Amino acid sequence: EVRYARADVTDEARVRAAVESATEAWGVPLTSVLHLAGTLVERPVGELDAPTWRRALEAKVRGAWILHRLTADHPVTSFVTFSSVNGFFGGAMNAAYAAANAYLDALAGYRRGLGLPAQSLAWSMWRERGMSRGYGLTALTEARGYRLLDVPAALRS
């Protein structure tokens, strides 16, 4: 059985409230975290000012750190972030997005170093709704992505 709560991951107070209220309302401990946030900013590196960097990094970087901190004391058995191959192959137009994805990969390593569960899934491009493109890679269909993640059909909306 899967139950979930949604919150703006950049708003620490709302994430804390979601974690606490979900645990109380469900009567079961929080055991899994999936972080699927991201903001794509396509600009040359030389055009990235501080506000643009902040906007590009906030959902992935700040959101993942907030989730890490607020769930570290819960019996979480899976902490999964959705990263991108862009963290490896990001070009000049995607520097901020690439940095945000590389951060997710590093956070997973940091959590594992603390003895906490973590996986950072560096997805390829998504055909229907993806944020990355190019690199000569074949885009994933949603159906293939769901199969790879093993998401039950009832949760695919």
C-alpha positions as CSV (number, residue, x, y, z in Angstrom):
1,E,0.0,0.0,0.0
2,V,1.3,3.4,-1.0
3,R,0.4,6.7,0.6
4,Y,1.9,10.0,-0.3
5,A,2.1,13.6,0.7
6,R,3.0,16.5,-1.6
7,A,4.7,19.7,-0.7
8,D,6.8,22.4,-2.2
9,V,10.2,20.9,-1.3
10,T,11.8,24.4,-1.2
11,D,9.5,25.4,1.7
12,E,11.0,23.8,4.8
13,A,8.0,24.5,7.0
14,R,5.6,22.9,4.5
15,V,7.8,19.8,4.1
16,R,8.1,19.5,7.9
17,A,4.3,19.8,8.2
18,A,3.8,17.2,5.4
19,V,6.2,14.7,7.0
20,E,4.7,15.1,10.5
21,S,1.0,15.2,9.5
22,A,1.5,12.2,7.1
23,T,3.0,10.1,9.9
24,E,0.3,11.1,12.3
25,A,-2.6,10.7,9.9
26,W,-1.5,7.3,8.5
27,G,-0.4,5.8,11.8
28,V,2.6,4.3,10.2
29,P,6.2,5.6,10.0
30,L,7.6,7.3,6.9
31,T,9.7,4.7,5.1
32,S,10.3,6.1,1.6
33,V,11.2,9.4,0.0
34,L,11.1,10.1,-3.7
35,H,12.4,13.5,-4.8
36,L,11.3,14.4,-8.4
37,A,11.7,18.1,-8.5
38,G,13.7,20.1,-11.1
39,T,13.9,23.4,-12.9
40,L,15.6,23.6,-16.3
41,V,17.4,26.8,-17.2
42,E,18.8,26.9,-20.7
43,R,21.3,29.7,-20.9
44,P,25.0,30.0,-21.7
45,V,27.2,29.8,-18.7
46,G,28.2,33.4,-19.1
47,E,24.6,34.6,-18.9
48,L,23.9,32.9,-15.6
49,D,23.6,35.5,-12.9
50,A,23.0,34.8,-9.2
51,P,19.1,34.8,-9.3
52,T,19.2,32.5,-12.3
53,W,21.5,30.0,-10.6
54,R,19.3,30.2,-7.5
55,R,16.2,29.4,-9.5
56,A,17.9,26.5,-11.3
57,L,19.3,24.9,-8.1
58,E,16.5,25.5,-5.6
59,A,14.1,22.6,-6.3
60,K,16.8,19.9,-6.7
61,V,19.5,21.1,-4.3
62,R,17.6,22.9,-1.6
63,G,14.7,20.5,-1.8
64,A,16.8,17.4,-1.5
65,W,18.8,18.8,1.4
66,I,15.6,19.7,3.3
67,L,14.2,16.2,2.7
68,H,17.5,14.7,3.8
69,R,17.5,16.7,7.0
70,L,13.8,16.3,7.9
71,T,13.8,12.5,7.3
72,A,17.1,11.5,8.7
73,D,15.5,10.5,12.0
74,H,12.7,8.5,10.4
75,P,13.0,4.8,9.6
76,V,13.4,5.5,5.9
77,T,14.5,2.5,3.9
78,S,14.6,4.2,0.5
79,F,15.6,7.8,-0.3
80,V,15.5,8.2,-4.1
81,T,16.3,11.3,-6.1
82,F,15.6,11.8,-9.7
83,S,18.8,13.0,-11.3
84,S,19.7,13.2,-15.0
85,V,22.4,12.2,-17.4
86,N,22.7,15.9,-17.7
87,G,24.8,15.8,-14.6
88,F,27.4,13.9,-16.6
89,F,26.9,15.3,-20.1
90,G,25.5,18.8,-19.5
91,G,26.6,21.3,-22.1
92,A,27.2,25.0,-22.0
93,M,23.5,25.8,-22.2
94,N,22.6,23.5,-19.3
95,A,25.4,24.3,-16.7
96,A,23.0,25.1,-13.8
97,Y,20.8,22.1,-14.5
98,A,23.9,19.8,-14.8
99,A,25.2,21.2,-11.5
100,A,21.9,20.5,-9.7
101,N,21.8,16.9,-10.9
102,A,25.5,16.4,-10.0
103,Y,24.5,17.6,-6.5
104,L,21.8,14.9,-6.2
105,D,24.4,12.3,-7.1
106,A,26.8,13.6,-4.5
107,L,24.1,13.8,-1.8
108,A,23.3,10.2,-2.3
109,G,27.0,9.4,-1.7
110,Y,27.0,11.6,1.4
111,R,23.9,9.9,2.8
112,R,25.4,6.4,2.2
113,G,28.5,7.6,4.0
114,L,26.3,8.4,7.0
115,G,24.8,4.9,6.9
116,L,21.5,6.2,5.4
117,P,19.8,4.8,2.4
118,A,20.1,6.7,-0.9
119,Q,19.9,6.3,-4.6
120,S,20.2,8.9,-7.3
121,L,18.7,7.8,-10.5
122,A,20.4,9.5,-13.4
123,W,17.6,9.2,-16.0
124,S,18.1,9.5,-19.6
125,M,15.9,11.9,-21.6
126,W,12.2,11.4,-21.4
127,R,10.4,11.6,-24.7
128,E,7.0,12.9,-23.5
129,R,7.9,15.2,-20.7
130,G,11.7,15.3,-20.3
131,M,13.8,18.3,-19.5
132,S,17.0,17.2,-21.1
133,R,17.7,16.7,-24.8
134,G,20.5,15.9,-27.2
135,Y,23.7,13.9,-26.6
136,G,22.7,11.3,-29.2
137,L,20.8,9.2,-26.5
138,T,17.5,7.4,-27.1
139,A,14.7,9.1,-25.2
140,L,12.8,7.0,-22.7
141,T,9.1,6.6,-23.2
142,E,7.0,7.0,-20.1
143,A,5.9,3.4,-20.3
144,R,9.6,2.3,-20.3
145,G,10.5,4.6,-17.5
146,Y,7.7,3.3,-15.3
147,R,8.8,-0.3,-16.0
148,L,12.3,0.6,-15.1
149,L,11.2,2.2,-11.8
150,D,8.6,-0.6,-11.4
151,V,5.7,1.9,-10.7
152,P,2.3,0.2,-10.4
153,A,-0.2,1.4,-13.0
154,A,-2.5,2.9,-10.3
155,L,0.2,5.4,-9.4
156,R,1.1,6.6,-12.9
157,S,-1.0,9.8,-13.0
